[in-house]
């Protein structure tokens, strides 16, 4: 899993955030689900060449030997998360709030509502006012199962309001030019203007915003 963090200069204050500072992080938790969910799906996993659709609850067989989190693994992840000075995490490859709570027990959550086990969302330190907005479905593209965007507002209705979009864009094009002709690159090309549209809308509104996640 990879993790990144950044600090935004803001006037906002919260019980868990230092005055004048809001720290945002991004963490791909790599097929994060509860052990019970993992065991149930591993028993009927998808063989090579098969792929789960966006509405399917399924995992590929090739992740089964390495992706199950033991109680020891979860304890280590919790301990690591607890010492990070991050107020809000954008999370990827996470099966919703129940799975995220195993790592972030003292947080609130906003997650996309795909049936698939890989969702995008946020873990928000308790005490930070927030609102879960509608999923940004358009980022998933019409007729595709690419992950949707998770959209939240921090400090809603105040002068410190900040809009966040969590993303997990199409993978497997990172070694190629964005103009490449491989299917993964073409999908990513389609996502770019959709992401730009969300950014442009926030700019027109004059709203403070950030886009973070796995690009």
C-alpha positions as CSV (number, residue, x, y, z in Angstrom):
1,X,0.0,0.0,0.0
2,X,1.1,3.5,-0.6
3,X,0.4,6.6,1.4
4,X,0.8,10.3,0.8
5,X,-0.1,13.4,2.8
6,X,-0.3,17.1,2.3
7,X,-1.2,20.1,4.5
8,X,-3.7,22.7,3.3
9,X,-3.4,26.2,4.8
10,X,-6.9,27.0,6.0
11,X,-8.6,29.1,8.6
12,X,-10.6,26.1,9.7
13,X,-10.3,24.7,13.2
14,X,-11.7,21.4,14.6
15,X,-11.3,19.4,17.7
16,X,-8.9,17.1,16.0
17,X,-7.2,19.6,13.7
18,X,-4.6,22.2,14.7
19,X,-5.8,25.8,14.2
20,X,-5.1,27.1,10.8
21,X,-4.0,23.7,9.4
22,X,-5.9,20.8,7.9
23,X,-3.8,17.8,6.9
24,X,-5.1,15.5,4.1
25,X,-3.7,12.1,3.3
26,X,-4.3,9.4,0.7
27,X,-3.9,5.7,1.3
28,X,-4.6,2.8,-1.1
29,X,-5.4,-0.1,1.3
30,X,-5.2,-2.7,-1.4
31,X,-8.2,-5.0,-1.3
32,X,-9.2,-4.0,2.2
33,X,-12.2,-5.9,3.5
34,X,-13.2,-7.6,6.7
35,X,-11.7,-11.1,7.2
36,X,-15.2,-12.6,7.1
37,X,-15.9,-11.0,3.8
38,X,-12.6,-12.0,2.3
39,X,-13.0,-15.6,3.4
40,X,-16.5,-15.8,1.8
41,X,-15.3,-14.3,-1.5
42,X,-12.1,-16.3,-1.6
43,X,-14.2,-19.5,-1.5
44,X,-15.7,-18.6,-4.9
45,X,-13.0,-16.4,-6.4
46,X,-12.6,-15.7,-10.1
47,X,-10.1,-17.7,-12.1
48,X,-7.5,-16.0,-14.4
49,X,-9.2,-14.4,-17.4
50,X,-12.4,-13.6,-15.5
51,X,-13.1,-10.2,-14.1
52,X,-15.7,-8.9,-11.7
53,X,-18.0,-6.2,-13.0
54,X,-18.8,-3.0,-11.1
55,X,-21.9,-4.6,-9.6
56,X,-20.3,-7.9,-8.6
57,X,-19.0,-8.9,-5.2
58,X,-16.0,-11.0,-6.3
59,X,-12.3,-11.1,-6.0
60,X,-9.6,-12.7,-8.3
61,X,-8.1,-16.0,-7.1
62,X,-4.6,-14.6,-7.6
63,X,-4.9,-12.3,-4.6
64,X,-6.2,-14.9,-2.2
65,X,-2.7,-16.1,-1.0
66,X,-1.6,-12.6,-0.1
67,X,-4.5,-10.2,0.5
68,X,-6.2,-11.6,3.6
69,X,-5.5,-9.4,6.7
70,X,-4.9,-11.3,10.0
71,X,-5.8,-9.7,13.3
72,X,-2.1,-9.0,13.7
73,X,-2.0,-7.3,10.3
74,X,-5.0,-5.1,11.3
75,X,-3.4,-4.2,14.6
76,X,-0.3,-3.0,12.9
77,X,-2.3,-1.0,10.4
78,X,-4.3,0.6,13.2
79,X,-1.1,1.4,15.1
80,X,0.4,3.0,12.1
81,X,-2.7,5.1,11.3
82,X,-3.0,6.3,14.9
83,X,0.4,8.0,14.8
84,X,-0.1,9.8,11.5
85,X,-0.9,13.5,11.9
86,X,-3.6,13.3,9.2
87,X,-7.1,14.7,9.7
88,X,-8.8,13.3,6.6
89,X,-7.7,10.3,4.5
90,X,-8.8,9.6,1.0
91,X,-9.0,5.8,0.8
92,X,-9.0,3.5,-2.2
93,X,-9.6,-0.2,-2.7
94,X,-11.7,-0.4,0.5
95,X,-14.9,-2.3,1.0
96,X,-16.8,0.5,2.7
97,X,-17.0,1.8,6.3
98,X,-17.0,-1.6,8.1
99,X,-13.6,-2.5,6.5
100,X,-12.2,1.0,7.0
101,X,-13.2,1.0,10.7
102,X,-10.8,-1.9,11.3
103,X,-7.9,0.6,10.6
104,X,-9.6,3.9,11.6
105,X,-11.8,3.1,14.7
106,X,-12.2,6.7,15.7
107,X,-13.2,8.2,12.4
108,X,-16.4,8.9,10.4
109,X,-16.7,7.7,6.9
110,X,-18.0,8.6,3.5
111,X,-17.7,5.9,0.8
112,X,-18.9,5.4,-2.8
113,X,-21.8,2.9,-3.0
114,X,-20.6,0.5,-5.6
115,X,-21.5,-3.1,-4.9
116,X,-17.9,-4.1,-5.8
117,X,-15.5,-4.6,-2.9
118,X,-13.2,-1.9,-4.2
119,X,-14.6,1.5,-3.3
120,X,-13.3,5.0,-2.8
121,X,-14.0,7.1,0.2
122,X,-12.8,9.2,3.1
123,X,-11.9,8.5,6.8
124,X,-12.6,11.7,8.7
125,X,-11.3,12.3,12.2
126,X,-14.1,12.7,14.6
127,X,-14.9,16.3,15.5
128,X,-14.4,17.6,12.0
129,X,-17.8,18.7,10.6
130,X,-18.5,17.2,7.2
131,X,-21.2,16.2,4.7
132,X,-21.2,13.2,2.4
133,X,-22.2,14.4,-1.1
134,X,-23.5,12.3,-4.0
135,X,-21.0,9.9,-5.6
136,X,-19.4,11.3,-8.7
137,X,-20.7,8.6,-11.0
138,X,-19.5,10.3,-14.2
139,X,-15.9,9.4,-13.3
140,X,-16.8,5.8,-13.7
141,X,-17.7,6.4,-17.4
142,X,-20.8,5.3,-19.2
143,X,-21.0,1.5,-19.6
144,X,-17.8,0.9,-17.6
145,X,-17.1,-0.2,-14.1
146,X,-14.2,2.2,-13.4
147,X,-14.3,3.5,-9.8
148,X,-16.6,6.5,-9.0
149,X,-15.4,9.6,-7.3
150,X,-16.1,10.2,-3.6
151,X,-17.3,13.7,-3.0
152,X,-17.4,15.3,0.5
153,X,-17.6,18.8,2.0
154,X,-15.7,19.7,5.2
155,X,-17.0,22.5,7.5
156,X,-20.3,22.8,5.5
157,X,-22.1,26.1,5.7
158,X,-19.2,28.0,7.2
159,X,-16.7,30.4,5.8
160,X,-14.1,27.6,6.0
161,X,-16.0,25.2,3.7
162,X,-13.7,22.8,1.6
163,X,-14.9,20.4,-1.0
164,X,-12.8,17.2,-1.5
165,X,-13.0,14.7,-4.3
166,X,-11.4,11.3,-3.7
167,X,-10.4,9.4,-6.9
168,X,-8.9,6.1,-8.0
169,X,-8.3,6.5,-11.7
170,X,-7.8,3.7,-14.2
171,X,-4.5,1.9,-13.6
172,X,-1.9,0.3,-15.9
173,X,-1.2,3.3,-18.0
174,X,1.4,4.9,-15.7
175,X,4.4,3.7,-17.8
176,X,2.9,4.9,-21.1
177,X,2.1,8.3,-22.5
178,X,-1.5,9.4,-21.7
179,X,-2.0,9.5,-25.5
180,X,-1.2,5.7,-25.7
181,X,-3.5,3.4,-27.6
182,X,-3.7,0.6,-25.1
183,X,-7.3,0.1,-23.6
184,X,-6.2,1.2,-20.1
185,X,-4.8,4.4,-21.5
186,X,-7.9,5.1,-23.6
187,X,-10.0,4.7,-20.5
188,X,-7.8,7.1,-18.6
189,X,-8.0,9.5,-21.5
190,X,-11.8,9.4,-21.1
191,X,-11.6,10.1,-17.4
192,X,-9.5,13.2,-17.7
193,X,-12.2,15.6,-19.1
194,X,-14.7,14.2,-16.5
195,X,-12.2,15.0,-13.7
196,X,-11.5,18.4,-15.2
197,X,-15.3,19.2,-15.4
198,X,-15.5,18.7,-11.6
199,X,-12.5,20.9,-11.0
200,X,-13.8,23.6,-13.3
201,X,-17.2,23.6,-11.6
202,X,-15.6,24.2,-8.2
203,X,-13.4,27.0,-9.7
204,X,-16.5,28.7,-11.1
205,X,-18.2,28.5,-7.7
206,X,-15.2,30.0,-6.0
207,X,-15.1,27.0,-3.7
208,X,-12.0,25.9,-1.9
209,X,-11.3,22.3,-3.1
210,X,-8.8,19.5,-3.4
211,X,-8.6,16.4,-5.5
212,X,-6.7,13.5,-3.9
213,X,-6.3,9.8,-4.2
214,X,-4.7,7.2,-6.4
215,X,-3.9,8.7,-9.9
